[in-house]
Amino acid sequence: MNGSLDSQPRSAVSSQAPKWHKCLMLKAVPLILLLATGCGGPIVADNGNEAADPTPPAAAGKPVAQPVNIHEKTELLDFHLAWPAEVSAIPPLAAKIRSAATAHKAELLKNAGEDKAWRSKQGFPFQSYEYGDEFSVEGNAPRLLSLGEQWFEYTGGAHPMHGTRALLWDRLAGREMTFADLFTGGAAMIERLFKPSYCAALDKARAEKRGPAEAGEVSGPDDPFTQCPKFADLVLIPTGEPGQPMNRIIVHADPYIAGPYSEGDYDVALPLTADVIAALKAEYRPSFEAQRPQ
């Protein structure tokens, strides 16, 4: 993915795990090693100063927006935050992301300090907490910027946790939107448009991932991992080629939503059809187009 979930148009289940999911599978190793393998881009000094890839000088004296990649490591917390230049070009969006990450970092540091003190009294070893939050561009139309957010967190326990969120920014309105906000019928319209094709594609993906040998581990039709998830529990990420109208949507399910933790995430790519475009509010239709047959 270019930052994108897929650089080629798709209309079925993803056949290859997105880059961030591959990286998350490696998260048992320190974040510094992950970044060195290409999971997260260039590393900055541990003092937290922002750094970015070299870019050409700004034209006509105008500053060029830079990607941000922050890595801070202490005995309590290994912290990583990154976003692309497209986010830096929108100061309110960058400020929103930074503020949320800073607040969460403070909470993690507080909890890690208490955990370390308790373990020291009990004679138990302490393993530093880890947190990573990385944003990537999935669609970039003139009005709308679509981002995928991939986070990872380890605070002890049997295994780390990770997840994906979507962030859709309306440049004209200057605020965050949800995908449902773009439709005249809201969330109910989205479910009507996408759920039948999504559920069929998800079942196919489950069968391919589980195979005959593992099918018995999931019980009958009452098992939630055989049912189609609630759309409210899924992450919907509009995507397309850079600078072009978005023409497909990634429907993402985190662990425990469509299958057990051992199966990882599920991603289903669905095309935007003429019916989907017609259901959009008029002001947002120029940001999307129906996917052309391949």
Number of C-alpha atoms within 10 A of each C-alpha: 14 13 18 21 26 20 14 9 19 19 18 19 20 18 11 11 15 16 17 23 18 12 20 22 12 15 23 13 10 12 23 17 12 17 16 12 13 12 20 25 17 17 21 17 13 15 11 16 12 17 17 18 11 8 10 6 10 10 8 6 7 8 10 14 17 19 20 23 23 23 23 17 18 12 13 20 20 22 23 27 22 25 23 20 18 18 23 17 15 14 12 14 19 17 13 11 17 15 12 10 18 12 10 13 18 11 12 21 18 12 15 22 18 13 18 18 14 13 14 12 8 9 9 11 9 17 16 20 23 24 23 22 21 22 24 25 25 29 30 23 20 15 16 23 24 25 27 26 20 19 19 19 20 21 18 15 7 7 12 17 18 21 18 22 16 20 22 20 21 17 15 9 10 12 11 17 16 16 20 16 14 18 21 15 15 16 17 12 16 20 16 11 16 18 16 11 15 23 15 13 19 23 17 13 19 17 12 10 14 15 11 10 7 10 13 10 10 15 11 12 9 9 10 16 18 16 16 16 18 11 17 9 12 19 21 25 25 30 31 26 20 18 12 16 23 27 24 24 24 27 20 22 23 22 17 14 20 25 22 15 13 8 14 18 20 22 25 22 25 23 24 22 16 11 10 19 19 14 17 22 14 12 9 15 17 16 19 22 20 17 19 10 7 6
